[in-house]
Amino acid sequence: MRALTTIVRTVRQSHKAWDNEYSRLARTIVRSLPFRSGEIVEIGCGRGRLTIALARHLPSARIIAIDRFVGPYSHDRTRLEDGLIRARVLDRVHVVSSDGLVWLGRRRSRIRALITGELLPELSVRQMERLFRRTFRTLEDGGRTVHAFLSPVARNQRQRLTIEADSDPRWTRHPPTEWFAPPPKAASTCLRAAGFEDVRVRLLPSRIQFRGPAIAHQLRTWGVRPSFDRAHRRELEGGLELPDWILLSGVRKARGAGRAVRL
Ligand SMILES: C[S@@+](CC[C@H](N)C(=O)[O-])C[C@H]1O[C@@H](n2cnc3c(N)ncnc32)[C@H](O)[C@@H]1O
């Protein structure tokens, strides 16, 4: 069944639609977890759109929200903390400024789940492999990992435009190192290679379509140069659309039950 699409025309509508989108994403992630409490780590929390939604959907859990907060994300720690205060979840979310891979490498006590939202697109293949191996080592028995990211496969012209704007170095000021997003099959193979079992890839259809003034606002937020708008004026009249969400998940089965992996 196709999801109901929200047509966004103004900046205000855009903020609301993003909040709804992340709330839906968090709800879907939380439903896939067999627990509702314990210590949950989110790497690449940024300004906290997913963090806040997760904290709301997991009122008995404690979240460690980690980000490097550098480059285009250098102001996000302040935005995150403001958002946590407004959402009244600051007491359950511990914010850490660190590289997530370094943090995981140093972590000695076990965690229950490791979740990311739009982090994998920022990593190289090597970093993704290291992330999965270190997550496997740090999770408790039965622990879960869930990685949400926007699909690199466009379902229509509006999504194709979004992917091009946000990944082509001609247009974006922050082109990805490797990809708009990892191919889901390659990412799931990598998760299995790290020792995870019950590896699943799920597609959650996106719901946001940007039209009119909301298009330019969204593109500037992503660091896309105005030359993109000029070069694609006709196509943009049909709108921009968020690609579908991919949810990649895996289970860290009881120690001894899984395969040995090199860390
Ligand atoms: C595209 S943003 C996503 C932010 C947020 N999760 C969301 O969905 O809105 C990617 C985030 O990952 C962070 N990041 C990238 N590599 C990282 C690393 N190695 N360790 C910690 N954070 C990292 C960036 O700083 C940025 O905040």
The ligand as a Tripos MOL2 file, in Angstrom:
@<TRIPOS>MOLECULE
LIG
   27    29     1     0     0
SMALL
NO_CHARGES

@<TRIPOS>ATOM
      1 C1         22.9700   13.4860    7.4170 C.3       1 LIG1
      2 S1         23.2530   13.8250    9.0830 S.3       1 LIG1
      3 C2         21.9330   12.9710    9.8640 C.3       1 LIG1
      4 C3         21.5650   13.5930   11.1750 C.3       1 LIG1
      5 C4         20.3810   12.9410   11.8890 C.3       1 LIG1
      6 N1         20.6550   11.5760   12.2770 N.3       1 LIG1
      7 C5         19.1390   13.0020   11.0050 C.2       1 LIG1
      8 O1         18.6910   11.9450   10.5440 O.co2     1 LIG1
      9 O2         18.6250   14.1190   10.7910 O.co2     1 LIG1
     10 C6         24.6420   12.7700    9.4270 C.3       1 LIG1
     11 C7         25.2300   13.0160   10.8100 C.3       1 LIG1
     12 O3         26.2360   12.0410   11.0380 O.3       1 LIG1
     13 C8         27.3160   12.6720   11.7010 C.3       1 LIG1
     14 N2         28.5250   11.8470   11.5010 N.ar      1 LIG1
     15 C9         29.1290   11.5220   10.3400 C.ar      1 LIG1
     16 N3         30.1830   10.7110   10.5670 N.ar      1 LIG1
     17 C10        30.2390   10.5240   11.9030 C.ar      1 LIG1
     18 C11        31.0950    9.7950   12.7640 C.ar      1 LIG1
     19 N4         32.1310    9.0880   12.2920 N.pl3     1 LIG1
     20 N5         30.8630    9.8240   14.0980 N.ar      1 LIG1
     21 C12        29.8220   10.5470   14.6040 C.ar      1 LIG1
     22 N6         28.9780   11.2570   13.8350 N.ar      1 LIG1
     23 C13        29.1740   11.2520   12.5040 C.ar      1 LIG1
     24 C14        27.3870   14.0520   11.0840 C.3       1 LIG1
     25 O4         28.0880   14.9510   11.9250 O.3       1 LIG1
     26 C15        25.9010   14.3780   10.9560 C.3       1 LIG1
     27 O5         25.3940   15.0100   12.1010 O.3       1 LIG1
@<TRIPOS>BOND
     1     1     2 1
     2     2     3 1
     3     2    10 1
     4     3     4 1
     5     4     5 1
     6     5     6 1
     7     5     7 1
     8     7     8 2
     9     7     9 1
    10    10    11 1
    11    11    12 1
    12    11    26 1
    13    12    13 1
    14    13    14 1
    15    13    24 1
    16    14    15 ar
    17    14    23 ar
    18    15    16 ar
    19    16    17 ar
    20    17    18 ar
    21    17    23 ar
    22    18    19 1
    23    18    20 ar
    24    20    21 ar
    25    21    22 ar
    26    22    23 ar
    27    24    25 1
    28    24    26 1
    29    26    27 1
@<TRIPOS>SUBSTRUCTURE
     1 LIG1         1 GROUP 0 **** ****
